[in-house]
Amino acid sequence: QVQVMESGGGSVQAGGSLTLSCVGSGYIYPGNCVAWYRQAASAEREGLAAINLNYNNTKYADSVKGRFTISQDPAKNTVFLHMNNVKPEDSAMYYCALVHGGYCFDVPPVSRIDFWGQGTQVTVSS
């Protein structure tokens, strides 16, 4: 069973840092792309960053470029989202997502996602 599961959300003060983790399992295809999204209340789901696991190349949305970093630990089947200099507007539910057997040339649109995690809440206080 293919699945991805996030952890690491919580409360943080503005200007601080937080790292989210996404553990994947059950992959059938050798090439995969893992991406991070967020969704604030009454807003659409927003793509933030993506990593192609076999090539370790990364893609970022302009809104987080320079502040957020996506990385992986292949030995642990884990992808991380390192969030630095967080702002109150970063408060949202954060989701890990998988393009199963696919390559990401950019942060993929929601329609390309095959599997979603359950989400982890991030709250940034001013």
Salt bridges, closest charged atoms under 4 A:
GLU46 OE1 - ARG38 NE 2.89
ASP62 OD1 - LYS65 NZ 3.26
ASP90 OD1 - ARG38 NH1 2.78
ASP90 OD2 - ARG67 NH1 2.79
